[in-house]
């Protein structure tokens, strides 16, 4: 019921209400729970810019949009396959947002160069996240970004499999 009410605010709210790994379809109202994520650490960095989600969404050519293989992402999560997850993920909006904010690509490339096994813009941006299998790698990525990006954090997803699972 709370997720249905939240949908009136924004299509991301129902997912947040469930607060677990899930595949979200429809307008955000169809939540299919998945197994927890493989063990990982995330480095999150935000450039000093604001991005207007409505402005980005108005620029999408829905006939030419290039979607990642969501089934491959779900399959990798279900099989505890971090490498497969990283190889399958993507963000169709990155190209659009990065035209106005090329710093996003600089952060993404810096994450990859300093040890993240994958990096991607989140949503419509401008936040970027890098995935690291170990905390030490995440710390190295964090250290490499901290000098030129004020907002950098190391986090661990709450809904992950234990390292022994």
ABEGO torsion letter per residue (X at the ends): XAAAAAAAABAAAAAAAAGBBBBBBEAGABBBBBBBBBBBBBBBBBBBBBBBAAAAAAABBAAABBBBBAAAAAAAAAAGBAAAAAAABBBAAAAAAAAABAAAAAAAAAAAAAGBABBBBBEAOABBBBBBABAAAAAAAAAAAAAABABBBBBBBABBBBAAX
